[in-house]
Amino acid sequence: MRLLETIEEAWANGSFEPQEVIDFGRRQLVLIHSHARGRGRDAEIEQHPAFLMIWRAGRIVRADYYLFQDQALEATGLS
């Protein structure tokens, strides 16, 4: 994924870990914990984004990235 490549270029010592997967059949919501330290900088971030993925025939056909989990939960009607 291009997004992950971009993140890896800018940040060092980072992690991007799924915390929970909520299954809606064709759709899956993946809640994530991410932490990173800037490459060559003292910047440090901790975030809780989410991916909402749509599957068809065993493949992801769409993946929407949400910077904030509450936005993703709202998009699925869970909040």
C-alpha atoms as an extended CHARMM CRD file, in Angstrom:
* protein
*
        79  EXT
         1         1  MET       CA              0.0000000000        0.0000000000        0.0000000000  PROA      1               0.0000000000
         2         2  ARG       CA              1.3150000000        3.3980000000       -0.9250000000  PROA      2               0.0000000000
         3         3  LEU       CA              0.1100000000        4.8890000000        2.3750000000  PROA      3               0.0000000000
         4         4  LEU       CA              2.2790000000        2.5240000000        4.4070000000  PROA      4               0.0000000000
         5         5  GLU       CA              5.2990000000        3.1980000000        2.1700000000  PROA      5               0.0000000000
         6         6  THR       CA              4.8920000000        6.9470000000        2.7290000000  PROA      6               0.0000000000
         7         7  ILE       CA              4.6360000000        6.4540000000        6.4760000000  PROA      7               0.0000000000
         8         8  GLU       CA              7.7860000000        4.3080000000        6.5280000000  PROA      8               0.0000000000
         9         9  GLU       CA              9.7450000000        6.9780000000        4.6030000000  PROA      9               0.0000000000
        10        10  ALA       CA              8.9010000000        9.7370000000        7.1030000000  PROA      10              0.0000000000
        11        11  TRP       CA              8.9690000000        7.8440000000       10.3730000000  PROA      11              0.0000000000
        12        12  ALA       CA             11.4310000000        5.5490000000       12.0920000000  PROA      12              0.0000000000
        13        13  ASN       CA             10.7910000000        3.0500000000       14.8800000000  PROA      13              0.0000000000
        14        14  GLY       CA              7.0910000000        2.9120000000       14.1400000000  PROA      14              0.0000000000
        15        15  SER       CA              4.4010000000        0.3570000000       14.7410000000  PROA      15              0.0000000000
        16        16  PHE       CA              1.0020000000       -0.0650000000       13.1280000000  PROA      16              0.0000000000
        17        17  GLU       CA             -0.8600000000       -2.7640000000       15.0810000000  PROA      17              0.0000000000
        18        18  PRO       CA             -4.4520000000       -3.9770000000       14.6770000000  PROA      18              0.0000000000
        19        19  GLN       CA             -6.2480000000       -3.8460000000       18.0420000000  PROA      19              0.0000000000
        20        20  GLU       CA             -9.6800000000       -5.1350000000       17.0320000000  PROA      20              0.0000000000
        21        21  VAL       CA            -11.4370000000       -6.3990000000       13.9080000000  PROA      21              0.0000000000
        22        22  ILE       CA            -15.1980000000       -5.9690000000       13.6670000000  PROA      22              0.0000000000
        23        23  ASP       CA            -16.7170000000       -8.1670000000       10.9660000000  PROA      23              0.0000000000
        24        24  PHE       CA            -19.8150000000       -7.0430000000        9.0380000000  PROA      24              0.0000000000
        25        25  GLY       CA            -19.7380000000       -9.8230000000        6.4410000000  PROA      25              0.0000000000
        26        26  ARG       CA            -18.5420000000       -8.0880000000        3.2670000000  PROA      26              0.0000000000
        27        27  ARG       CA            -17.0860000000       -5.2430000000        5.3350000000  PROA      27              0.0000000000
        28        28  GLN       CA            -14.5060000000       -5.2800000000        8.0970000000  PROA      28              0.0000000000
        29        29  LEU       CA            -13.5550000000       -2.4710000000       10.4210000000  PROA      29              0.0000000000
        30        30  VAL       CA             -9.9850000000       -2.6900000000       11.7080000000  PROA      30              0.0000000000
        31        31  LEU       CA             -9.1780000000       -0.5080000000       14.7390000000  PROA      31              0.0000000000
        32        32  ILE       CA             -5.4620000000        0.2570000000       14.9230000000  PROA      32              0.0000000000
        33        33  HSD       CA             -2.9060000000        1.5860000000       17.3910000000  PROA      33              0.0000000000
        34        34  SER       CA              0.0360000000        3.3620000000       15.7730000000  PROA      34              0.0000000000
        35        35  HSD       CA              3.1420000000        4.8720000000       17.2990000000  PROA      35              0.0000000000
        36        36  ALA       CA              6.1210000000        6.3960000000       15.5190000000  PROA      36              0.0000000000
        37        37  ARG       CA              9.1990000000        8.5340000000       16.0200000000  PROA      37              0.0000000000
        38        38  GLY       CA             10.2790000000       10.9340000000       13.2770000000  PROA      38              0.0000000000
        39        39  ARG       CA             13.2400000000        9.9520000000       11.1400000000  PROA      39              0.0000000000
        40        40  GLY       CA             16.0990000000       12.2640000000       12.2190000000  PROA      40              0.0000000000
        41        41  ARG       CA             13.7850000000       14.3030000000       14.4670000000  PROA      41              0.0000000000
        42        42  ASP       CA             12.5140000000       14.3030000000       18.0180000000  PROA      42              0.0000000000
        43        43  ALA       CA              8.8910000000       14.2130000000       16.8270000000  PROA      43              0.0000000000
        44        44  GLU       CA              6.7970000000       11.3960000000       18.2070000000  PROA      44              0.0000000000
        45        45  ILE       CA              3.1710000000       10.4890000000       17.5450000000  PROA      45              0.0000000000
        46        46  GLU       CA              0.6210000000        8.0620000000       18.8980000000  PROA      46              0.0000000000
        47        47  GLN       CA             -2.6550000000        7.6210000000       17.0380000000  PROA      47              0.0000000000
        48        48  HSD       CA             -5.6880000000        5.3740000000       16.9030000000  PROA      48              0.0000000000
        49        49  PRO       CA             -6.7800000000        5.2410000000       13.2350000000  PROA      49              0.0000000000
        50        50  ALA       CA             -8.9840000000        2.6770000000       11.4980000000  PROA      50              0.0000000000
        51        51  PHE       CA             -9.4860000000        1.0000000000        8.1290000000  PROA      51              0.0000000000
        52        52  LEU       CA            -12.9170000000        0.1160000000        6.7900000000  PROA      52              0.0000000000
        53        53  MET       CA            -12.4140000000       -2.5750000000        4.1550000000  PROA      53              0.0000000000
        54        54  ILE       CA            -14.8600000000       -4.0430000000        1.6520000000  PROA      54              0.0000000000
        55        55  TRP       CA            -14.2140000000       -7.5830000000        0.4270000000  PROA      55              0.0000000000
        56        56  ARG       CA            -15.3620000000       -9.3190000000       -2.7490000000  PROA      56              0.0000000000
        57        57  ALA       CA            -14.3370000000      -12.8250000000       -3.8540000000  PROA      57              0.0000000000
        58        58  GLY       CA            -11.6870000000      -12.9890000000       -1.1220000000  PROA      58              0.0000000000
        59        59  ARG       CA            -10.0180000000       -9.6870000000       -2.0980000000  PROA      59              0.0000000000
        60        60  ILE       CA            -10.1250000000       -6.1820000000       -0.7200000000  PROA      60              0.0000000000
        61        61  VAL       CA            -11.8860000000       -4.0200000000       -3.3090000000  PROA      61              0.0000000000
        62        62  ARG       CA            -11.9710000000       -0.8500000000       -1.2180000000  PROA      62              0.0000000000
        63        63  ALA       CA            -10.1760000000        0.3690000000        1.8960000000  PROA      63              0.0000000000
        64        64  ASP       CA            -11.0810000000        3.6530000000        3.5620000000  PROA      64              0.0000000000
        65        65  TYR       CA             -8.6220000000        5.0950000000        6.0780000000  PROA      65              0.0000000000
        66        66  TYR       CA             -9.9070000000        7.0930000000        9.0360000000  PROA      66              0.0000000000
        67        67  LEU       CA             -7.4700000000        9.0910000000       11.1270000000  PROA      67              0.0000000000
        68        68  PHE       CA             -9.8020000000        8.8070000000       14.1130000000  PROA      68              0.0000000000
        69        69  GLN       CA            -11.6170000000        5.6430000000       15.1750000000  PROA      69              0.0000000000
        70        70  ASP       CA            -14.7840000000        7.5390000000       16.1260000000  PROA      70              0.0000000000
        71        71  GLN       CA            -15.1160000000        8.6600000000       12.4780000000  PROA      71              0.0000000000
        72        72  ALA       CA            -14.8860000000        5.0360000000       11.3330000000  PROA      72              0.0000000000
        73        73  LEU       CA            -17.3970000000        3.8980000000       13.9330000000  PROA      73              0.0000000000
        74        74  GLU       CA            -19.7900000000        6.6270000000       12.7710000000  PROA      74              0.0000000000
        75        75  ALA       CA            -19.3350000000        5.5610000000        9.1210000000  PROA      75              0.0000000000
        76        76  THR       CA            -20.4250000000        2.0230000000       10.0460000000  PROA      76              0.0000000000
        77        77  GLY       CA            -23.3220000000        3.2110000000       12.1960000000  PROA      77              0.0000000000
        78        78  LEU       CA            -21.7720000000        1.9140000000       15.4330000000  PROA      78              0.0000000000
        79        79  SER       CA            -21.6950000000        5.2710000000       17.2060000000  PROA      79              0.0000000000
